[in-house]
Amino acid sequence: MSKNKKQNIIEVKGTTINVFHSKENDFISLTDIAKTKENDSRAADVIKNWIRTRSTIELIVVLSQFTKVLTDFLFGFYLLT
C-alpha cells in the first residue's frame, strides 16, 4: 500500500469488513459485504447482480451527473479566482 492509504477492519453483526482510507476518503469492501449473502466463491456474482439492478444504475447516473456538475462548478470557480 502507498503512504496515503491505510486499512482498518470493522465488525458488523459478526462479519469482518475491511475499510480502506485514502487521503480524505473512506472505502468499504463490497466483497466482504457480499460474502455475508453467499460464500466466498459467489461474492463476485452477488456484486455483479447488484450492479445490474435498475435502482443501482439510476443511482450511479445521478451521482455521476452530480459529480460532473460539482466538478464543473468548482473548476469554473477556480478559473474566476
Sequence and secondary structure as in RCSB ss.txt:
>XXXX:A:sequence
MSKNKKQNIIEVKGTTINVFHSKENDFISLTDIAKTKENDSRAADVIKNWIRTRSTIELIVVLSQFTKVLTDFLF
GFYLLT
>XXXX:A:secstr
  TTEEEEEEEETTEEEEEEEETTEEEE HHHHHTTTS GGGHHHHHHHHHHSHHHHHHHHHHHHHHHHHHHHHH
HHHHH 
